[in-house]
Amino acid sequence: MSITLNFELNDRDLAHFQQAAERSRKAVEGKSSEEIVEAACALLENAQKTSLPDFIQQRLLRLDDMIAMVRDTAWSMPEEDKQRVLSALAYFADPNDIIPDDVQVLGFLDDAVMIELSVRDLAHELDAYDDFCDYRAREAARRSVEPGSLGRADWLDSRREELVNRMHERRERDFGVGYGRSSGYGRAGYSSGSYVRAWRPGVFGVR
């Protein structure tokens, strides 16, 4: 037997999570980018040790994408863009989040909500990275090489620059829009339940 629950967060609820995110950013001040990323990776590794609802797993996959964006040497984010992602990852590097992760079933609920907010804020970054990974996978197959074996290559750099420019243009266009746009879960592999993504240096898998 299973049940479906839907809930809506109002502005006051969102403000609560935004305040928690700001506390986390202050809590991890002084930590290096590597320490923040490793702490977020540890959260994903712990999540894989328990059975999670599908909607939480989908969002943890998106957290995995955020981590991959800053670790992927072929994508090589500009520093300013990287800092935007690291700012979002700070919440997941703070052990004192809203709901302790060791609480059965619900322990990752607050993380799922925070990921949703981060995905909306980083929608253009994630869209560009998804497109880059898709392009890399197609070209790797055409060239009969493994995507994971590819680092910086001229033919990848050209596509990367196009996508980064597109990302910046879209972000500037939408500046001040807030959370009104799609959160990015409509892409193949997120809404269909298939969890199929082009290769990226991720650590989280769906069982």
N, C-alpha and C positions, 0 to 999 in steps of 0.2 A: 504494500500500500504506500502511495506517495501523495503528497499534497503540494499545491502551488500557492505561494504567498507573494503578494505584490505590495510594495510599500513606497511611499513618496516622501522625499525629504524637502521640507520647506526652507525658506531663506534662513530662518533661525537655526534649523538643523545643520544646514550647510556652513553657517558661520561657526558652529561648534567644531566641525571637522577642520575648517580653515584655521581656527585658533590652535587646534591640536597640531596641525602641520607646521605652524609657525613655532610652536614650542619645541617640536622635534628638530627644526632647523637650528634653533639656538642650542639645543642639547648636543648636537653633533658638531658644533663649531670647533675648529681645531683639528678635526679628523681629515685625513687626506681623501682624495677621490677614490683611491683604491680601498680604503677602509670602509667607506660608505657603500661601495659596490659589493664588497665581500660580505658585509652585514646583510644587505638585501638578498644576496645569493643564499646566505645561511637560512633566511626566512623561507625561501623556496625549497631548500633541501629539507627543512623541518616539515613543510607542508606535504611533501611527498610521502611522509611516514604515516599519514592518517588518511581516512576516507573523507573526501570533501564533496559538497554539493556541486553540481555541474556549473552553476552560475559563478561560483567562487573559483573553480578551476579555470574557466574562461578568462576571468580577470587576472588570475595569477599568470596566465600565459602572456597577457599584455604587460605585466610587470617584467616578465622574462624578456620581452621585446625591448623595454626601456633599458634594462641592464645591457642587453646585447648591443644596443645603439652606441653605448659609450665604450664597449670593449672591442667592437669590430674594427680591426685595423684597416680593412678595405673601405669602410664607411668613413672613418676618421673625421668625426664631427669637428667643426670649428669650435674654438674654446668657448665662445659666448653661448653657443647652442648647447654645448656639453654641460655648462653650468646650469642651464635651465633644467636639464634632465636630472642632474645631480641634486638640485634643489627639491625636485619631486621625490627622489629616492630617499631623501633624508628621513622621512617618516618611517620608512621600512627598516632603517638602520637604528632606530631608537627602540630599545627594549621596553620602554615604558609607554607603549601605545595604549589606545583606549580600552581594548579588550585583550588580555594576555593571550598569546598564541597557543598556550597549552590548555585552554578551555576547550573541551570537546565540541566539535561541530562549529560552534559560534566563534571560536578563537580567531578565525581569519575573516570574520564578517566586516569588522572595521577596516581591515586591509583592503577588502574588496571594494568598499565604498570609496576609500581614498584612492585606489587605483582608478576607479571610474572618474573621479574628479581630475586626476592627473592625465588620464587618457584624453579627456575633453580639452584640457589645457594644452596638451602636446599633440593634438590631433594632426597638425600639419607635419610635425616632425615624424610621427609614426607612419603617416601616409607615405611620406617620401622614403622612409627606410623600408617599408614593405615593398614599394615599387623597385627600390634598389636590389633587395634580396630576390625578388622575382626575376629581374633582369639578369642578375648574376647566375641564378640557377639555370635559366634558359641558355645563356651563353656558355656556361660550364658544360652543359649537356651537349651543346653543338660542337664544342671543342674537345669533348671526351675527357674532361678533367673533373675532379671533385671540387665542388664549391668551397669546401673547407680548406683546400690547399691554396686558394687564391689570396694573395695579399693585395698590395697596391699594384695596379696594372693600368697602362695608358687607356685601354678601352673601357675599364671600369671608372677611372678618374673622370673621363669625359661625361659619362652618364651621371656620376655622382655630382659633378658641378651643376649640371642641368637641374637635378632634383633639389639640391640645396638652394639654388636661386629661386626655384618654384616655391619651396617651403617658405623662404623669407618673404616673397611677394604675397603669398596667401596669408601669412601671419600678420603682415603689416596691414593688409586689406581688412582683416577681421579684428584688428586691435580695438578693444573695448566692447566686443560683442558679448563676451562672457561665455556661459555654458549653453548657448542656444543651438549649437550645431550638433551633428551626429557625433557619437562617441567612438565610431570606428569599428563597431562590432558587426557591421553588415557585410564585411568582406568574407569571401569564401574561406571556410575553415574556422570561423568564429561563430556564426549563427547556425550553421548547418550541423554542428556537433561532430564534424569530422576531424577538427583540430589539425588540418593539414596546412603547414606553412613552408615557404621556401626556406632552405637552410640558413641558419644564423648561429652565432656562437652562444647558444642558450644552455641553461642548466635544468629547466623544468620540462617534464614530460607528463602526459596524461595516461594514466593506467586504465 
